[in-house]
Structure formats: structure tokens, C-alpha cells
Amino acid sequence: MSFAFTPEEQLRVTLAQLAGIKLDPIGYVDLSTVVVVGTIYGLQFIAVMYQLYNRNYPPLGVKNVPLMASLYFGGLAWFFGDLFTSGIVHLSHSPVLRSCKFTLIWLRACLGAYYVAAMFSLRCFSLYYVFYKGKAFKGTIVYVSVGITILSIALFGVISTVIPTHLTTRYEPLIEMCNTNRNYIIAVVVVVWSIASFTAVMSWRMRNVPFCFNERIEMFTSFVVLIIAGTINTVCLLGIKVYPASLGWRTGLVYANHASISIGYWVIMGEATYNCIFDREGYLQYWINTLKEDDMERQYAYNVDNETTLNLVEYTDPTSTMVNNGLTHNSDRKWLENAIVHSPVSPSNPMLYNKSDF
């Protein structure tokens, strides 16, 4: 895949000019965009793997690590979709890349923009359900909300795939671009803006709800991410004529999309991840004390996929394996064992200890 100004690229520019399109050739600025954003996703992959490995650390666990990991992979799919449909790389050498229904409909729209927006919104909905409605986000409501989200994305993708290409998108070999029907673009944009509106409504309803940590900032950031990405994509897709032909617009869109996703991700996951690495026990103690002081144990015990965030640990013997649902790291076990040893409760009387009591 060349980023040099080859005779083939010169021909592509000429053919585009004959069609009335001023085409900036694919070059090293495009390559730098691929390298920079790709490197960010590569480094973030390491962080995601670390978060998944430590997902039972309570301050991380309440963030719903699996959902956030899936959001990362949605952003990655969006990134590849942007590369293959925004004129950043050549498509002529690969039949897969020339399949605009795959690259645009599935990678960029469904698994990318649609999925990322839905995951930000779903996390906001889980907070709304717990803190505004005062109900546990577990069991049926989790399966229903996740199921509706996945089913709607799959249904949108399947319908988009089976309808004729002239109504969705098709490959234009002369200029190596996907030519997308304007009405289809509008449909995708409406879906994303609908999700952003749903997120805005939930955020507004929770404006006076008390939280312990940074959830209010996280919700606001999720909303801002959706607004920024939605606005830039709306302008590029509907306001700029053949935006992939412009070097500034196509690279700017990629940077804006994936900077927004990364910022949204790390506002949610950053503090807990940092402290899990550098101040695991100290931050855990602070986290528990904050919950206890704010009397928020119940709310945080019922976060997404965490039925017992403030874990009840069954005591058998300080030297034996402790049955726990959230603390698997050795340092966490030592902390708990020390708390049990100094507890006035007799070790000979097996019972359940609530970690927030220490």
C-alpha cells in the first residue's frame, strides 16, 4: 500500500478532476494519521487487557470493564472503517476493501459509530437506572437493554446489506472511493443523533442526583463526545462535497472521531486504572471510606454486572483461600486478612464480613 505520489495516483487525481472533483492525493500526511491513531489504539489495547485482568478490583469493577472493553473494540472497528471509506488508503488492491457494504455499513456505521454511541448511552442508562430510579441494574433489565442494543445494530446492518447498492453505498473504481447515497447517510446520522438525544435526556434527569465519584463528569463527557463526533460527521458527510477528496477534512475527521472516543473512554476509566497500578490498596481504602461517608454502599453494590461490588467475604481461616466475588489480588487479600485479624469478631465464628465495615 503506497503513500508515494505514483503515476497511478496522478491518474486518479486527473480522472477525479475530469469528474469535477478536486482530489488531494493520498500521501504521507495520510500515513502519519494511520500511524498516530493506530499507535494510540495499540497502547490502549494494552491498557484494556490490564483492566480486564484486574476487573475484580472494586473501583475498576464498578465501571463495568467488559462493556468499556467492547467500546474500545467498537472504536477500533470505527477507525478501520474511517480509514477505508475516507480516502486515507488505497482500496484498489484488495477486494475486501473495495466492498463498501462491509467497510462502510458494518465497520464504520454499525460496529463503529452506532455501537460506540450505544455503549456510551448504555452506560449512562445503567447509572440512570441505579441512581435516578433507585433500582438494581442486574438480571432482566441488563439482558433486555443489551439485547435490544445488539439486535437493533444487527438489524440495521442486515437491512442495509440486503437492499440494493444504489440505495446505500457502492465502490467507484476510477477514484477508489465509496459513493454513498445521501438518504442513507441521513438515516445513519439520525440514528446517532437519536442515541445522543436519549443520553442527553438521561443526563438532564440526573442533574441533581448525588454521586460519590466522577459519574457526573463521566456522563457529561459521554454526551459531549457524542455531540462532537455527531456534529463533525454531520458536517463532513452532508455539508462537504466529497469530503474524502480533501486532505484536511478526511484526516481531521479521523482525528476528531478517535480523539473523542479516547477522551470519553479515559475520563471513565483513567482514575481507577491509574490507582490500580500505582496506589492499589490506598485508593481502595479511600474508595471504601468515601462510599461509607456518603452512605452509598447500596447504590454502588448494584452497578452493571457487579451484584456485590462491596464484596461479602466468607471467612474460613486467614491462611486459606477466601471465597470472594471481587477481590482476587494478593494485596487485597492481605488487606482483608489484616482487617479480620484485628476485628473484635472471633475467627472461630464463621460469618460474612462487609468490607465497608473496616
Summary of the structure (lengths in Angstrom):
residues: 358
radius of gyration: 24.3
end to end distance: 59.7
largest distance: 87.5
contacts: 1133
relative contact order: 0.13
helix: 67%
strand: 5%
